[in-house]
Structures are given as structure tokens and as C-alpha cells.
Amino acid sequence: MSAKVETLSAEELLKTKKRSQSADVWKRLKRSKTAVLGIVLIAMFLGMALFAPVIADYEGEALKLNVKERLEGPSANHIFGTDEFGRDIFARVVYGTRISLFVGIISVSIALSIGGFLGAIAGYYGGKIDNAIMRVLDVILAVPTILLAITIVASLGASMMNLMIAVGISNIPGFARIVRASVLSVKDQEFIEAAKAIGAKDHIIIMKHVLPNSMAPIIVYATLKVATAIMATASLSFIGLGVQPPTPEWGSMLAGGRAYIRDQMYIVMYPGLAIVLTVLSLNLIGDGLRDALDPKLK
Amino acid sequence: MSERVLDINDLIVQYHTDEGIVEAVNGITINLDRGRTLGLVGETGAGKTTTARSIMRLIQSPPGKMTQGSIHLNGKDIMAASEKELEKIRGAQVSMIFQDPMTALNPVITVGDQIAEAILIHQKVSQDQANVKAKEMLEMVGIPGARLNEYPHQFSGGMKQRVIIAIALSCSPQLLIADEPTTALDVTIQAQVLELMKELKDKFNMAMIMITHDLGVVAEVCDDVAIMYAGRVVEQGNLDDIFRRTKHPYTEGLFNSIPNIDDRKAELIPIKGLMSDPYNLPEGCSFCDRCNYAMSICKTKRPEKVHFSETHFVECHLYSENPEFQLKG
């Protein structure tokens, strides 16, 4: 080998930057206008959630009953108007963002970690283990997600914690399936065998070689599932099984304003709009990610 | 010098599928000393890769089963080793180079990390030390060390194969198994990669098994050659034995299917027919349906080994009947 070889000191070597895949994905994601719109919207909601105390006063505006100012339309004082107890709807929507995003992300994390673990094990080992895990999950999958969540909340009692557990558990089978499917598509590739041939242990192979290569569909699915989890949260709260009043939650705000929908439409319009926009933006991001993560579209 | 690295004795590997039993390897005996290169030659489905995988115990089970025989690596019984022991052996004592460099590297991990991974598994070093060693390995196979942090898709096919060689050699194994390492590469790169492997083999004084169906590759790098057909070694000898004193009709058929550089107008003579169905191997010699010299005994009795010299043997009835027999050429 006569090729002249550049030599680097160990120190220099460690400094050379890795050109990461996520940078590539981000570049491609930016090319999609709809995905960028989704990102802008979700960034706005995240900002609202993070800086809620700066934007609105929780005790004074979102919770305090003020009968004198009840059912007022949008004005300079209350830009979204007030509800039937005279609470500022804007403040309630802002604080509702916190709950919706929090519950959505946490419940998806629960589903992703448990479902992902089960799916990875089932897909990688196959055979009897696969059968045992997937059949149990199939049974859960036979019950409609929202019905399952209602059942779980009803038996555990209505609270935010139980709401997250319920939405999380009811999403486990979906995640297990998608992780299993992508593990199956990766595990027979030659580099997995190559990893075995250098003596790598099973858990290292799964964590380092199988999962990172099956990430794309999982990320897309998780993004879309945060949207449905937010919907499920709102739905459960709407029927009184989720976050309990007076905590400002979009679903329960809808439920409270329902009676006034003829004359004071804005009471349900703003929280409704918030739900629609969050779900829409997450779906846009999910779709954009699906395209950006597909290496064939490079 | 003659330190025995690999000892395979009468190995039988079968795949038990729903359609029946596939007899992939039927009683193979291979010995390999340190510093020697054995070429395992045969057409698709002859059991070359199955043999190689059984050495690393990488046969998918089920359906694969090693039903008989023994494999000793540096005197250690591989068949009896536990999964934990095997993990220590794989990569450290035996390494494998895979056929297709395009798929044998993990696309989401940098090549440096992939080389370092093997080192970290088998040696007690820190991540930094492993990275430095990985860089050395990369430079040894002729790739600038600065490319350590690049991903496989940034490399060409020949470069990827070099990376794979670097991974395979990173823990200086005593035995290197190369499963058709040049098949997926174009001709200009093939020669470079073979040259590199030969050089490194000598440097590390390893034993090497070169699996190929290309007799040109064999002539280039091997010391000994084993011709496999339907899961058996039908002829084995050193380069001279096989290339100049060809004995088995199948080996002759292989040579006749290669274009002749001196006589470019000569027609190729392919071996007629197809490899016999591994679900249902014939009772006698498995090559007899395609053999131009077939006799009645070939149908009913499996041929015994006939030795011509210490290194050269053949499994064929032609010679047990008449030791002076000559192939038509």
C-alpha cells in the first residue's frame, strides 16, 4: 500500500467533527414548507407552555372566579374573553398547553419505552418469545384505544397521573408492533451478523445496531402518536375522566363551555382551536419527518 | 511453524426445514496450520459458507444443526463452548470478512466507532485508546486516519471492504475467514484487496480460509485448495496438485468453464446440469449425474478417499478402480 497516509495526533483526531445524520435530516426537513409550518406552530405552543407564568397569571386569571366579569366577549382586557365563572380564557388556554403537551409527551414516552422494549425483544428473538408477547398485545389491541383508556381511568380513578398511565398503556401495542416490524426488517442484515462475528453481545447488538437503524418509522409514529395522545387527553377530560376542574385543560374547557355555545361561541372556540392547531402541527411534522428520514428521497 | 489453528473433523451440518432436511455439509475434514491459506472452492450451494459459519458457530439454529463431527480452534472444542465463551472467541481468535461490503457495515455508526467496537469488546482499553487503535488499523489498510469519523455511505465499495478487513483484524485473530471478499468488488479493486489481505496475513502470521468460486483468486492467495461439491471436499491439495495435477472430474469441469487467455477463441465448456438437490442427495457420488466419466458403481457407492501424495487426495471411484487413470483434459 503506497497510499500516503495522513497522520493525526490522538488529540486532533478526537476533535474532528462527526457529520451527523441528524444534521442531514434537519436539512431535508427544512425543505418541506408544511413541516416548517408545523415546527413553527409547535415551537409557539412549546414557548407558551414554558413561559406560561410570564404570559399569564395562573392564580389570578386562570383560576380565580370573577362573577362580575363572567361571559364577557374578547376585549383588550381579556383577549379571548371570559368563561362562565369569569376566568380569563386566554390564560386558561396558555396553561392548558402545559397540560396537553406534558400529558401527550409523557404518555407517548410510557408507550414508547414499554412497547418499544417488548417489540424489540419480540422482533429480535422471534419464535416463542415473539408469539407470547405479540398475542398478549393483540388482545389489548382488540379493544379500541379510547375505550381501553376510559376503562383504565375509570378503574384507577380520574387524575392527571392516571390519565397519562391510561393513554400510555393503551398505546403500548401500537408501539410494540411498529418497533417489532422495523427490528425484523433490520435484524437479518449482514452488519448484524458481522456484529455477532466480532463477538458483540445481544443487548449491545439490539441497542447499537438494530434500534438506531430502525429509528425512522419509530420517530414518525411517535410524533403522530403525541397528537393522538393529546386528542385522547382532551376527549377523556371532556367526558370528565381526565384532568379535573378547575385545572385548565382544553378538553374540560370545551365541556364547560358547551352549554354556552349558542351565544358565547368563543368559550369553546379558543380551546378547540388550540387542540386543532397542536394536533395539526404535530401531524405536519410527522409527515415531514417521514419524508426527511427516508434515505431513498435524498 | 506448523502450529495447528483449525481442526475440523468429519463435520455434518443440516438444515431442518418444513420441506425436509437440507444436507449442507456432509462430513468435511479440514486442518489448517498457522500462516497457511486454504482456498475453499465450489459453486453456489456447495456448503462453503455453511462450513465457515459453523467454525464461528454462527449457524442459525433452528433450522441449522451440527449433527456430527468436531471443530477445534487452537485446541479448544468449539462445539462444546458456551455462548459466553463463543462471544470471547468471535472477533478475538476468529474473524470473518463478509461477502458484501455494502451491507456488512452499520450505516448509522462511523467507521471509527465500528472498528473501535471490536477492540472495546475484546480488550481492556478506554474509548480513547480504542479510537487511537482504530485509527492505526484504518491507516494499515490504506485509508487516511482522518476519515475515522465518516459514515460508511461516504466510502466506496473497495474502501468499505478495507474497513471490514480493519475490523476483522483489529484484535489480531489467529484465523481469518474471508467469505468471497472480492465477489462484490470490481476487478480493479479485487486485486488491491487481495494483495492487502495477503500482506496482512503474512504480517500477523494468521491462518486464512478464503472462500471463493474464483480459481483466479485461489491461484493468487492460497497455499492449499479444497474443492467442495454438495457438502463434501471432493479434491484437496496444494496449488500445484490442483492446478497441474487435476484429478477430480468436477475440478476439471471448473477449469474448463474458465476462459483461456492463450486461446481466446476456445469455447467454454460448462459443466452440464445443476448441482444435485440438497434435500435429496444421491446415494452414491453426488456428482455422478453431471460427470462425463460416470460408471455404474458411482450411482450406488459413495467414493472413498484416494491419496496421491501427502497433500493431495481425491474422492472418486475412477482412481480406486484404476490408480493410473488420466482425465481427458
Interface residues (C-beta under 8 A of the other chain):
Chain A: M1 A3 V5 E6 T7 L8 A10 L13 L14 T16 K17 K18 R19 Q21 Q189 E190 F191 E193 A194 A195 K196 A197 I198 G199 A200 K201 I204 K208 H209 P212 N213 M215
Chain B: M56 L58 L86 E87 K88 I89 R90 G91 A92 S95 M96 F98 Q99 D100 T103 A104 L105 N106 P107 V108 I109 T110 E117 A118 I121 H122 D128 N131 V132 K135 E139 V141 G142 I143 P144 G145 A146 L148 N149 E150 Y151 I164 I167 A168 C171 L196 E199
